[in-house]
Amino acid sequence: MTHIDPTRAQFDAFKDLPRDQPIEMLNLVAFRDLANYPGDHTLARDGLTGAQAYALYGKHSAPVLAAVGGTILWRGGFDTMLIGPENEAWDAVFIARYPSGNAFLAMVTDPAYQAAVVHRQAAVKTSRLIRCRPADGGAAFG
């Protein structure tokens, strides 16, 4: 099963959470070998890889992310699954921080973001997007 966009129930659950506090979104993304654009899209026949299409998504969505006050808090490279499904591997792993749930909603409904997201949809084989509450770090688990 692939997960590219949220289901209606998932998006409704997101919207039901507090919208006025900072959030951090854990992103785990696996790319398609070849991007899968809709047949009428200008890039549909260009033979872009999933990674190339995702780079276009990043380029075109970055101004919207910045405009809502969002940032990439952390980015890393996937090495191996230590605990979890052995068949899951991720091409992009990062945490995005937003000043509020409202800021995230403003981003995903912005017309410029809506134009950029077609690159994400073409690029992604499957993904996980997990909303988290920021918490203080420390020297111990838990």
C-alpha positions in Angstrom: 0.0 0.0 0.0 1.3 3.4 -0.9 0.8 6.7 1.1 1.2 9.8 -1.0 -1.5 12.2 0.2 -3.6 12.2 3.4 -7.0 10.5 3.5 -9.9 12.8 4.3 -10.1 11.2 7.8 -6.4 11.8 8.4 -6.7 15.4 7.3 -9.8 16.0 9.4 -8.0 14.5 12.4 -5.1 16.9 11.8 -7.5 19.9 11.6 -9.2 18.8 14.9 -5.9 19.2 16.8 -4.9 22.6 18.2 -3.9 25.0 15.5 -2.3 27.8 17.5 0.8 26.1 18.7 4.1 25.1 17.0 4.3 21.7 15.3 7.0 19.6 13.8 6.4 17.3 10.9 8.5 14.1 10.6 8.8 13.3 6.9 9.8 9.9 5.6 9.8 9.8 1.8 10.5 7.0 -0.7 10.9 8.1 -4.4 9.6 6.4 -7.5 12.4 5.3 -9.9 10.7 7.5 -12.6 8.4 10.4 -11.8 4.7 9.7 -12.6 3.2 13.0 -13.8 -0.4 13.2 -15.1 -0.5 12.6 -18.8 -1.3 16.3 -19.6 1.5 17.7 -17.4 4.3 19.4 -19.4 6.9 17.2 -17.6 5.0 13.9 -18.2 7.3 12.8 -21.1 10.6 14.2 -19.8 11.6 11.0 -18.0 12.5 12.7 -14.7 13.5 10.5 -11.8 11.5 10.6 -8.6 14.4 12.4 -7.0 14.5 15.0 -9.7 10.8 15.6 -9.4 11.0 15.9 -5.6 13.8 18.5 -6.0 11.4 20.5 -8.2 8.8 20.2 -5.4 11.4 21.5 -2.9 12.4 24.4 -5.1 8.9 25.6 -5.8 7.5 25.0 -2.4 10.4 26.6 -0.4 9.1 30.2 -0.8 5.7 29.2 0.5 7.3 27.3 3.4 9.3 30.4 4.3 6.3 32.7 3.9 4.4 30.9 6.6 7.4 30.9 8.9 8.3 27.2 8.4 11.8 25.8 8.3 13.6 22.5 7.9 14.7 21.8 11.4 16.7 18.7 10.6 17.6 16.6 7.6 19.5 13.3 7.5 20.3 10.3 5.3 18.6 6.9 5.8 21.1 4.1 6.6 19.1 1.1 7.7 15.9 0.0 9.5 16.9 -1.1 13.0 13.3 -1.6 14.3 10.4 -1.7 11.9 9.4 -3.2 8.6 12.6 -4.5 6.9 11.3 -3.6 3.5 10.9 0.1 4.3 13.7 2.4 3.1 13.6 6.2 2.8 15.2 8.5 0.3 14.4 11.7 2.2 14.2 12.0 6.0 13.6 15.4 7.6 11.7 17.4 10.2 9.9 20.6 9.2 8.9 23.1 11.9 5.9 25.3 11.6 5.0 28.2 14.0 1.5 26.7 14.2 -0.9 24.2 12.7 -2.6 27.2 11.0 0.7 28.0 9.3 0.9 24.4 7.9 -2.7 24.7 6.7 -2.0 28.1 5.1 1.0 26.5 3.3 -0.9 23.5 1.9 -3.8 25.7 0.7 -1.6 28.4 -0.9 -2.0 28.4 -4.7 1.7 28.4 -5.3 2.1 25.4 -3.0 -0.8 23.7 -4.9 1.1 24.2 -8.1 4.3 22.8 -6.6 2.7 19.7 -5.0 2.2 18.1 -8.4 5.9 17.4 -8.4 5.7 15.7 -5.0 2.8 13.6 -6.1 4.8 12.6 -9.2 7.9 11.9 -7.2 6.7 9.9 -4.2 6.3 6.1 -4.2 5.2 6.2 -0.5 5.7 8.4 2.5 4.9 9.0 6.1 4.1 12.4 7.5 3.8 12.5 11.2 2.7 15.5 13.2 4.6 16.0 16.5 4.5 18.4 19.4 7.8 20.1 20.1 9.3 19.0 23.4 12.4 19.8 25.3 15.4 17.5 24.6 17.4 16.0 27.4 19.9 13.3 28.4 17.4 10.5 28.9 14.8 8.7 26.8 11.1 9.2 27.7 
